[in-house]
Amino acid sequence: MSTNQNLIRAFFIESKNMNLFDYFSSRAKKDGYISIENIFQEFSFHERSHAKNFLRLINTSDTLENFNYNHIPIASTLENLKMMIDEKEKIIDLYLKYSKIADEEKNQKACVKFKTIVKAHEYHIKVLKELVENIINQEFFSSSEKIFWKCLKCGYIYEGTNPPEICPACGHDKSYFVKIK
């Protein structure tokens, strides 16, 4: 397996995940998690950037003989979060192997690209795990103590253990509120 073949595979992986995050953002909105919708959209944008970076390094005279793609259904927001954590953990392992191959082939640009994109995926996993924990513990729209909540639509700030059911400033429902840390 050559570095160029790995770059092609990585391009397809990132392109697939860009679309998955985009699809999952719609489901998060439907499930009432506007802030997760926004995070999924942000991560989709990150995946697009990763794909473009890999594409720039590909020797286009090469082709990919075999690429497996598993169908991934759009499930509940919680299941989508868990699936992307698992997917990103696999990608990290794969990219670290690809980085080693690139290093052995003296392709430092590809080696560095794989390693640096791993850092972004590690950050994504951290954020996704926090979201899973908040949903499972029913802490996404609640807090044990008074905190500040911000409406993502209009910027209204509310203090309480839960966001208001309806934003008094713009009329959007509580799904638009996020905790302010």
C-alpha positions in Angstrom: 0.0 0.0 0.0 1.6 3.3 -1.1 1.3 6.7 0.4 -0.6 7.9 -2.7 -3.1 5.1 -2.4 -3.5 6.0 1.3 -4.1 9.7 0.3 -6.8 8.6 -2.1 -8.4 6.5 0.6 -8.2 9.3 3.1 -9.8 11.7 0.6 -12.7 9.4 0.2 -13.0 8.8 3.9 -13.1 12.6 4.6 -15.5 13.2 1.8 -17.9 10.5 3.1 -17.7 11.9 6.7 -18.3 15.5 5.4 -21.6 14.3 4.0 -22.5 12.2 7.0 -22.0 15.2 9.3 -24.2 17.2 7.0 -26.9 14.6 7.0 -26.6 14.2 10.8 -27.0 17.9 11.3 -30.5 17.8 9.7 -31.4 14.9 12.1 -30.1 16.8 15.1 -32.3 19.8 14.2 -35.3 17.4 13.8 -34.5 15.9 17.2 -34.4 19.4 18.8 -30.6 19.8 19.2 -29.8 23.0 17.4 -26.4 23.3 19.0 -25.5 19.8 17.9 -26.8 20.7 14.4 -24.3 23.6 14.4 -21.5 21.4 15.7 -22.2 18.8 13.0 -22.2 21.5 10.3 -18.8 22.8 11.7 -17.3 19.3 11.6 -18.6 18.8 8.1 -16.7 21.9 7.1 -13.6 20.5 8.8 -13.9 17.2 6.9 -14.2 19.1 3.7 -11.0 20.9 4.5 -9.3 17.6 5.3 -10.4 16.1 2.0 -9.1 19.1 0.0 -5.8 18.9 1.8 -5.4 15.2 0.9 -6.6 15.9 -2.7 -3.8 18.4 -3.1 -1.2 15.8 -2.3 -2.6 13.0 -4.6 -0.7 12.1 -7.7 -3.6 12.0 -10.1 -2.0 9.6 -12.5 -2.7 6.9 -9.9 -6.0 5.1 -9.4 -7.6 3.3 -6.5 -8.3 -0.3 -7.3 -10.6 -1.2 -4.4 -12.4 0.9 -1.8 -15.0 -0.5 0.5 -17.9 1.6 1.6 -20.3 0.6 4.3 -23.8 1.9 4.3 -24.4 4.1 7.4 -28.0 4.8 8.2 -29.1 8.1 9.7 -30.4 7.2 13.2 -31.2 9.3 16.3 -28.8 12.1 17.2 -27.5 10.0 20.1 -26.8 7.0 17.8 -25.2 9.3 15.2 -22.9 10.8 17.8 -21.8 7.3 19.0 -21.3 6.1 15.4 -19.1 9.1 14.6 -17.0 8.6 17.7 -16.4 5.0 16.6 -15.7 6.1 13.0 -13.2 8.7 14.1 -11.3 6.3 16.4 -10.9 4.0 13.5 -9.7 6.9 11.2 -7.1 7.9 13.8 -5.6 4.4 13.9 -5.7 4.3 10.1 -4.1 7.7 9.6 -1.3 7.0 12.1 -0.5 3.9 10.0 -0.6 6.0 6.8 1.7 8.5 8.4 4.2 5.8 9.2 4.1 4.6 5.6 4.5 8.1 4.2 7.5 8.6 6.5 9.1 5.4 5.3 8.6 6.5 1.7 10.2 9.9 2.6 7.0 11.8 1.8 7.1 14.3 4.7 4.2 16.4 3.4 1.8 13.5 3.5 3.3 12.3 6.8 2.7 15.7 8.5 -0.8 16.0 6.9 -1.9 12.7 8.3 -0.5 13.5 11.8 -2.0 17.0 11.9 -5.5 15.9 10.8 -5.4 13.2 13.5 -5.3 16.1 16.0 -8.5 17.5 14.6 -10.2 14.1 14.8 -9.1 13.8 18.4 -10.7 17.1 19.2 -13.9 16.0 17.4 -14.0 12.8 19.5 -13.7 14.9 22.7 -16.6 17.2 21.7 -18.7 14.3 20.5 -18.2 12.3 23.8 -19.2 15.4 25.8 -22.4 15.7 23.8 -23.2 11.9 24.3 -22.6 12.3 28.0 -24.9 15.3 28.2 -27.7 13.6 26.4 -27.4 10.3 28.3 -27.3 12.1 31.6 -30.2 14.3 30.6 -28.1 17.4 31.1 -28.3 18.9 27.7 -31.2 21.2 28.6 -30.7 21.2 32.4 -28.2 22.0 35.1 -28.1 21.1 38.8 -27.3 24.8 39.5 -28.2 28.2 38.1 -26.2 28.9 34.9 -26.4 31.2 31.9 -28.1 30.0 28.7 -27.8 31.7 25.4 -30.3 31.7 22.5 -28.4 30.8 19.4 -30.9 32.7 17.2 -30.9 36.1 18.9 -28.3 36.1 21.6 -30.7 36.5 24.5 -29.1 35.4 27.8 -31.2 33.7 30.5 -30.1 32.6 34.0 -31.7 29.4 35.4 -31.3 25.6 35.8 -33.1 25.1 32.5 -33.5 27.3 29.5 -37.0 28.8 29.0 -39.3 26.8 26.8 -39.7 29.7 24.5 -37.1 32.5 24.1 -38.8 35.7 25.3 -36.8 37.8 22.9 -37.3 36.0 19.5 -39.9 33.3 20.2 -37.7 30.3 19.3 -38.0 27.1 21.4 -35.6 25.8 24.0 -33.7 23.8 21.4 -31.9 27.0 20.4 -30.4 27.5 23.9 -26.9 26.5 24.8 -25.1 26.6 28.2 -22.6 29.3 28.5 -19.4 28.1 30.1 
